[in-house]
């Protein structure tokens, strides 16, 4: 029996909701099954479930039977302390007796007693649906010229406008514009998988606090130490490598006495299925360079970026140059601190710099246009968006297979907006493509 089948049963809610209960008899109401996590850690994250009279927010782990919790070593893995419900298909000898690493017992549900249909029928249905195509896919080659292009552009502009509004919400939480920029830069450096831990680190260790440190080495030690990523164990490599890590550890030990920052847990960071160039330690070393030597070092990084957008003859090239960094030689042979790796460039790379410009710099610059807005600032910011190359990722490739050809980040962001706000919610009646097809 494939475990993926149990995942799909949970994701599609193919169980009786009104009578669902834990193996100990507590009523269970699934308010949100959570987001399917295809990386290391629990199978579904950010779930919302009421067990008895208590509403829980956290993660859900899925197995065929309870024994697999022990076989996979989850009882000793701190990443699974966030699991609020263990879902199995079939109960076994260990059902009802499992615990997390912190010693607390985990509520469990055995779905076999609550399935809406026989298991064989569920398996057949799920396998027949595995194609995942959109209802409109077969009709895209008959769409009129320009319909998809105009849709991508309009949705791309709407997505950028939503990003600008989100800057205002961050300010409402008490941050100033420089700190909002810092949070967004670190989140963009974190890639999709480490976006949230990066943002949390930026809030634990604010930009103005980092700017008061004396040396670039102090900034690097502060970020890596507060992230919980400076190892305490043995370090591989030569004596220079070991000395570098030991100095970081010693610096953070001194800094932590005055900075009053609680280090994050190492297991909050994801490395699984990441390219080495996206590993969190290397990204944090790059962030340290931006703060200590680069674009975030001055007292007004927002003003500096705004001046570039308004004044530079080639603003995109100038923004990329502003995000250039210089790292110590250590990082030419490391992507994490405890062991060496093959020699590589330690620079940001153009595609990552573009993501920082798109997701962090331009929304903050556009928001700084004020109310009523400075239309020149907004217009120049949007021009830069249109100059950034289109993203090549899972979402854009799925639409490219249907015939979409985004030529800029504005258009590829439009496809992301289309996927998130319409296609994933079966919003065909709210989509120009859907309405055109249905009208025919």
C-alpha positions as CSV (number, residue, x, y, z in Angstrom):
1,X,0.0,0.0,0.0
2,X,1.7,3.3,-1.1
3,X,2.0,5.9,1.7
4,X,1.1,8.5,-1.0
5,X,-2.4,7.0,-1.1
6,X,-2.8,7.9,2.6
7,X,-1.5,11.4,1.9
8,X,-4.1,11.8,-0.8
9,X,-6.9,10.5,1.4
10,X,-6.0,13.1,4.0
11,X,-5.5,15.9,1.4
12,X,-8.9,15.2,-0.3
13,X,-10.7,14.6,3.0
14,X,-12.0,11.2,1.8
15,X,-13.2,10.4,5.3
16,X,-16.3,11.0,7.4
17,X,-15.9,14.4,9.0
18,X,-18.8,14.2,11.4
19,X,-17.7,11.0,13.2
20,X,-13.9,11.4,13.0
21,X,-12.2,10.8,16.3
22,X,-8.8,9.8,17.8
23,X,-8.0,6.3,18.8
24,X,-8.6,7.4,22.4
25,X,-12.1,8.6,21.5
26,X,-11.7,12.4,21.3
27,X,-13.8,14.1,18.6
28,X,-11.7,15.5,15.7
29,X,-12.7,18.4,13.4
30,X,-10.3,19.1,10.5
31,X,-10.5,22.8,9.9
32,X,-7.5,22.9,7.5
33,X,-5.6,19.8,6.4
34,X,-2.4,21.9,6.0
35,X,0.0,22.4,3.1
36,X,1.5,19.3,1.6
37,X,5.2,19.4,2.4
38,X,7.5,17.6,-0.1
39,X,10.7,18.4,1.8
40,X,12.2,17.0,5.0
41,X,9.9,17.2,8.1
42,X,6.2,16.6,8.7
43,X,4.1,15.7,5.7
44,X,1.5,18.5,6.1
45,X,2.4,21.9,7.7
46,X,0.3,24.7,9.0
47,X,-2.8,22.5,9.7
48,X,-5.7,23.6,11.9
49,X,-7.5,20.9,13.8
50,X,-9.9,20.9,16.8
51,X,-9.3,17.9,19.1
52,X,-12.0,17.7,21.8
53,X,-12.5,21.3,22.9
54,X,-9.0,22.6,21.9
55,X,-8.1,24.1,18.6
56,X,-4.5,23.3,17.5
57,X,-2.3,24.9,14.9
58,X,0.7,22.8,13.7
59,X,1.8,19.9,11.5
60,X,0.4,16.5,10.6
61,X,2.4,13.4,10.0
62,X,1.0,10.6,7.8
63,X,2.0,6.9,7.9
64,X,0.4,3.6,6.9
65,X,0.7,2.3,10.5
66,X,2.0,3.7,13.8
67,X,5.1,1.5,13.8
68,X,6.5,3.7,11.0
69,X,6.8,6.7,13.4
70,X,9.3,4.7,15.4
71,X,11.0,3.1,12.3
72,X,11.7,6.6,10.9
73,X,13.1,7.9,14.2
74,X,10.5,10.7,14.6
75,X,10.5,10.1,18.4
76,X,14.0,11.5,18.6
77,X,13.7,14.3,15.9
78,X,12.9,17.7,17.3
79,X,11.4,18.8,13.9
80,X,8.4,16.6,14.8
81,X,7.7,18.3,18.1
82,X,5.3,20.5,16.1
83,X,3.1,17.5,15.0
84,X,-0.4,18.0,16.4
85,X,-1.9,14.8,14.9
86,X,-0.5,11.5,13.6
87,X,-2.7,10.0,10.9
88,X,-2.4,6.4,10.0
89,X,-4.4,4.1,7.8
90,X,-4.4,1.0,9.9
91,X,-3.9,0.8,13.7
92,X,-1.2,-1.6,15.1
93,X,0.4,-2.6,18.4
94,X,2.0,0.9,18.8
95,X,-1.1,2.9,18.0
96,X,-2.0,5.3,20.9
97,X,1.3,5.1,22.6
98,X,3.6,7.3,20.5
99,X,5.4,10.4,21.8
100,X,7.4,13.3,20.5
101,X,11.0,14.0,21.3
102,X,9.9,16.3,24.1
103,X,8.1,13.4,25.7
104,X,4.5,14.5,25.1
105,X,2.0,12.0,23.7
106,X,0.7,12.5,20.1
107,X,-3.1,12.2,19.3
108,X,-3.6,9.7,16.6
109,X,-6.4,9.0,14.0
110,X,-6.7,5.6,12.2
111,X,-8.5,6.4,9.0
112,X,-9.5,2.9,8.0
113,X,-12.7,3.1,10.2
114,X,-13.8,6.4,8.7
115,X,-13.2,6.1,4.9
116,X,-16.1,7.3,2.7
117,X,-15.5,4.6,0.1
118,X,-13.7,1.2,-0.2
119,X,-10.0,1.5,-0.3
120,X,-9.8,-0.1,-3.8
121,X,-12.1,2.5,-5.2
122,X,-10.1,5.4,-3.6
123,X,-6.9,4.0,-5.1
124,X,-8.5,3.8,-8.6
125,X,-9.9,7.3,-8.4
126,X,-6.7,8.9,-7.1
127,X,-4.5,7.2,-9.8
128,X,-6.9,8.3,-12.5
129,X,-6.6,11.9,-11.3
130,X,-2.8,11.9,-11.2
131,X,-2.4,13.8,-14.4
132,X,-3.2,17.1,-12.7
133,X,-4.1,19.0,-15.9
134,X,-6.3,22.1,-15.8
135,X,-9.8,21.9,-17.3
136,X,-8.8,24.5,-19.9
137,X,-5.6,22.9,-21.0
138,X,-6.9,21.3,-24.2
139,X,-8.4,24.7,-25.3
140,X,-5.3,26.9,-24.9
141,X,-4.2,26.4,-28.5
142,X,-7.5,28.0,-29.7
143,X,-7.3,31.1,-27.6
144,X,-7.1,34.4,-29.5
145,X,-3.8,36.2,-29.9
146,X,-2.9,38.4,-27.0
147,X,-5.5,37.0,-24.5
148,X,-2.9,35.2,-22.4
149,X,-0.3,37.9,-22.7
150,X,-2.7,40.6,-21.5
151,X,-3.9,38.3,-18.6
152,X,-0.3,37.7,-17.5
153,X,0.6,41.4,-17.6
154,X,-2.6,42.5,-15.7
155,X,-2.2,39.8,-13.0
156,X,1.5,40.5,-12.7
157,X,0.7,44.2,-12.0
158,X,-1.9,43.1,-9.5
159,X,0.6,40.8,-7.8
160,X,3.2,43.6,-7.5
161,X,0.6,46.0,-6.1
162,X,-0.3,43.4,-3.5
163,X,3.4,43.1,-2.5
164,X,3.5,46.9,-2.1
165,X,0.5,46.8,0.2
166,X,2.1,44.0,2.2
167,X,5.0,46.5,3.0
168,X,2.4,48.7,4.7
169,X,1.1,45.8,6.8
170,X,4.7,45.1,8.0
171,X,5.0,48.7,9.0
172,X,1.8,48.4,10.9
173,X,3.4,45.6,13.0
174,X,5.9,48.2,14.3
175,X,8.9,47.9,12.0
176,X,10.4,50.9,10.2
177,X,11.0,50.8,6.4
178,X,14.7,49.9,6.8
179,X,13.8,46.9,8.9
180,X,11.0,45.9,6.5
181,X,13.5,45.9,3.7
182,X,15.9,43.8,5.8
183,X,13.2,41.2,6.6
184,X,12.3,41.0,2.9
185,X,15.9,40.7,1.7
186,X,16.6,37.8,4.1
187,X,13.3,36.1,3.1
188,X,14.3,36.4,-0.5
189,X,17.7,35.0,0.3
190,X,16.0,32.0,2.0
191,X,14.5,30.7,-1.3
192,X,11.1,29.1,-0.9
193,X,12.1,26.5,1.6
194,X,13.8,28.7,4.1
195,X,11.8,31.9,3.6
196,X,10.1,31.8,7.0
197,X,13.2,30.9,9.1
198,X,15.1,33.8,7.4
199,X,12.3,36.2,8.1
200,X,12.2,35.0,11.8
201,X,15.9,35.5,12.1
202,X,15.7,39.1,10.7
203,X,13.1,39.9,13.4
204,X,15.2,38.3,16.2
205,X,18.2,40.2,15.1
206,X,17.1,43.6,13.7
207,X,19.1,45.6,11.2
208,X,19.8,48.5,13.4
209,X,21.3,46.1,16.0
210,X,23.6,44.6,13.3
211,X,24.6,48.0,12.0
212,X,26.0,48.8,15.5
213,X,28.5,45.9,15.4
214,X,32.2,46.8,14.9
215,X,33.4,44.4,12.1
216,X,32.0,42.3,9.2
217,X,33.2,39.2,11.1
218,X,31.0,40.3,14.1
219,X,27.9,40.6,11.8
220,X,28.6,37.2,10.3
221,X,29.0,35.6,13.7
222,X,25.8,37.3,15.0
223,X,23.7,36.0,12.1
224,X,25.1,32.5,12.0
225,X,25.0,32.2,15.8
226,X,21.5,33.5,16.2
227,X,20.4,31.1,13.4
228,X,21.8,28.2,15.5
229,X,24.1,27.2,12.6
230,X,27.5,27.5,14.3
231,X,28.4,23.8,15.1
232,X,29.7,22.8,18.5
233,X,31.1,19.5,17.3
234,X,34.1,18.5,15.3
235,X,35.0,20.5,12.1
236,X,36.4,18.8,9.0
237,X,39.0,20.5,6.8
238,X,42.4,22.1,7.5
239,X,43.5,24.1,10.5
240,X,42.5,27.4,8.8
241,X,38.9,26.1,8.4
242,X,38.7,25.0,12.0
243,X,40.2,28.3,13.2
244,X,37.6,30.2,11.2
245,X,34.7,28.4,12.8
246,X,36.2,28.6,16.3
247,X,36.5,32.3,15.9
248,X,32.9,32.6,14.8
249,X,31.9,30.6,17.8
250,X,34.0,32.7,20.2
251,X,32.7,36.0,18.7
252,X,29.1,34.9,19.0
253,X,29.7,33.8,22.6
254,X,30.8,37.4,23.4
255,X,28.1,39.1,21.3
256,X,25.3,37.1,22.8
257,X,26.0,38.5,26.3
258,X,25.0,42.0,25.1
259,X,22.6,41.3,22.2
260,X,20.0,39.4,24.1
261,X,19.0,37.1,21.2
262,X,17.7,33.6,21.6
263,X,19.3,31.3,19.0
264,X,17.0,29.4,16.7
265,X,17.0,25.6,16.6
266,X,19.2,24.1,13.8
267,X,16.3,21.9,12.8
268,X,14.3,24.9,11.7
269,X,16.5,25.1,8.6
270,X,15.9,23.0,5.6
271,X,18.8,21.5,3.5
272,X,16.9,18.6,1.9
273,X,16.6,18.9,-1.9
274,X,18.3,22.2,-1.9
275,X,21.1,23.2,-4.3
276,X,24.3,23.7,-2.2
277,X,24.4,27.4,-3.3
278,X,21.1,27.8,-1.5
279,X,22.2,26.3,1.8
280,X,21.3,28.6,4.7
281,X,24.9,29.1,6.1
282,X,26.2,30.4,2.8
283,X,23.1,32.6,2.3
284,X,23.6,34.1,5.8
285,X,27.2,34.9,5.1
286,X,26.0,36.7,2.0
287,X,23.5,38.6,4.1
288,X,26.2,39.5,6.5
289,X,28.2,41.0,3.6
290,X,25.2,43.1,2.5
291,X,24.8,44.5,6.0
292,X,28.5,45.0,6.8
293,X,30.0,46.1,3.4
294,X,27.2,46.3,0.9
295,X,23.8,47.8,0.1
296,X,22.3,47.5,3.6
297,X,25.4,49.0,5.4
298,X,24.4,52.7,5.1
299,X,21.9,54.5,7.3
300,X,19.3,54.7,4.5
301,X,19.4,51.7,2.2
302,X,15.8,52.5,1.1
303,X,16.9,55.9,0.0
304,X,19.9,54.5,-1.8
305,X,17.8,52.0,-3.8
306,X,15.2,54.7,-4.5
307,X,17.8,57.0,-5.9
308,X,19.0,54.2,-8.2
309,X,15.5,53.5,-9.5
310,X,14.9,57.2,-10.2
311,X,18.3,58.3,-11.5
312,X,20.2,55.4,-13.1
313,X,20.2,55.1,-16.8
314,X,20.1,51.3,-16.5
315,X,18.4,50.9,-13.1
316,X,18.3,47.1,-13.2
317,X,22.0,46.8,-13.9
318,X,22.7,49.4,-11.1
319,X,20.5,47.5,-8.6
320,X,22.3,44.2,-9.4
321,X,25.6,46.0,-8.9
322,X,24.4,47.4,-5.6
323,X,23.7,43.8,-4.4
324,X,27.2,42.6,-5.2
325,X,29.0,41.1,-2.2
326,X,32.5,40.2,-1.0
327,X,33.0,37.1,1.2
328,X,36.0,35.7,3.1
329,X,38.0,33.0,1.3
330,X,36.5,30.4,3.7
331,X,33.2,30.5,1.7
332,X,34.9,29.6,-1.6
333,X,35.1,26.0,-0.3
334,X,32.2,25.9,2.1
335,X,28.4,26.0,1.9
336,X,28.0,25.0,5.6
337,X,30.4,25.4,8.4
338,X,31.2,21.9,9.6
339,X,32.7,20.5,6.3
340,X,34.3,21.5,3.1
341,X,32.7,21.4,-0.3
342,X,33.8,21.7,-3.9
343,X,35.2,25.0,-4.9
344,X,32.6,27.4,-6.1
345,X,31.7,31.1,-6.5
346,X,30.4,32.6,-3.3
347,X,28.6,35.5,-5.0
348,X,24.8,35.9,-5.0
349,X,24.3,35.1,-8.7
350,X,22.1,37.1,-11.0
351,X,18.9,35.1,-10.6
352,X,19.0,35.4,-6.8
353,X,19.8,39.1,-7.0
354,X,16.8,39.5,-9.3
355,X,14.6,37.8,-6.8
356,X,15.8,40.2,-4.1
357,X,15.1,43.1,-6.4
358,X,11.6,41.8,-7.3
359,X,10.4,40.7,-3.9
360,X,12.2,43.1,-1.5
361,X,13.7,46.2,-3.0
362,X,11.1,47.3,-5.6
363,X,8.0,46.8,-3.3
364,X,9.7,48.9,-0.6
365,X,10.8,51.5,-3.0
366,X,7.3,51.7,-4.5
367,X,5.8,52.0,-1.1
368,X,8.2,54.8,-0.3
369,X,6.5,56.8,-3.1
370,X,4.0,57.9,-0.4
371,X,0.3,58.8,-0.4
372,X,-0.7,60.3,-2.7
373,X,2.0,58.4,-4.6
374,X,4.9,59.8,-6.5
375,X,3.9,58.4,-9.9
376,X,7.5,58.7,-11.3
377,X,8.7,56.3,-8.5
378,X,5.9,53.8,-9.2
379,X,6.4,54.0,-13.0
380,X,10.2,53.4,-12.8
381,X,9.7,50.6,-10.3
382,X,7.3,48.8,-12.7
383,X,9.7,49.4,-15.6
384,X,12.4,47.5,-13.7
385,X,10.0,44.6,-13.0
386,X,9.3,44.4,-16.8
387,X,13.1,44.3,-17.4
388,X,13.8,41.3,-15.1
389,X,13.8,38.0,-17.0
390,X,10.9,35.6,-16.5
391,X,11.2,33.0,-13.8
392,X,11.7,29.4,-14.7
393,X,10.1,27.3,-12.0
394,X,7.5,24.6,-11.5
395,X,4.5,27.0,-11.9
396,X,5.8,28.7,-15.1
397,X,6.8,25.4,-16.7
398,X,3.3,24.0,-16.1
399,X,1.8,26.9,-18.1
400,X,4.6,26.8,-20.7
401,X,3.6,23.2,-21.5
402,X,0.1,24.7,-22.4
403,X,1.6,27.4,-24.6
404,X,2.2,30.4,-22.3
405,X,5.5,32.2,-23.1
406,X,6.3,34.8,-20.3
407,X,9.0,37.2,-21.4
408,X,9.5,39.2,-18.2
409,X,9.1,38.8,-14.4
410,X,5.9,40.8,-14.6
411,X,4.4,38.1,-16.9
412,X,5.8,35.1,-15.0
413,X,4.5,36.7,-11.7
414,X,1.2,36.9,-13.5
415,X,1.2,33.2,-14.0
416,X,2.0,32.7,-10.3
417,X,-1.0,34.9,-9.5
418,X,-3.2,33.0,-11.9
419,X,-2.2,29.7,-10.3
420,X,-2.6,30.9,-6.7
421,X,-5.8,32.9,-7.0
422,X,-7.8,31.2,-9.8
423,X,-6.5,27.9,-11.1
424,X,-5.8,26.3,-7.6
425,X,-9.3,27.3,-6.5
426,X,-11.2,26.3,-9.6
427,X,-12.0,29.9,-10.3
428,X,-12.7,29.5,-14.0
429,X,-15.6,31.9,-14.0
430,X,-13.3,34.7,-12.7
431,X,-10.7,34.1,-15.3
432,X,-10.6,35.6,-18.8
433,X,-9.4,32.3,-20.3
434,X,-12.1,30.3,-18.5
435,X,-14.9,32.8,-19.5
436,X,-13.7,32.8,-23.1
437,X,-13.8,29.0,-23.4
438,X,-17.2,28.7,-21.6
439,X,-18.7,31.4,-23.8
440,X,-17.9,29.3,-26.9
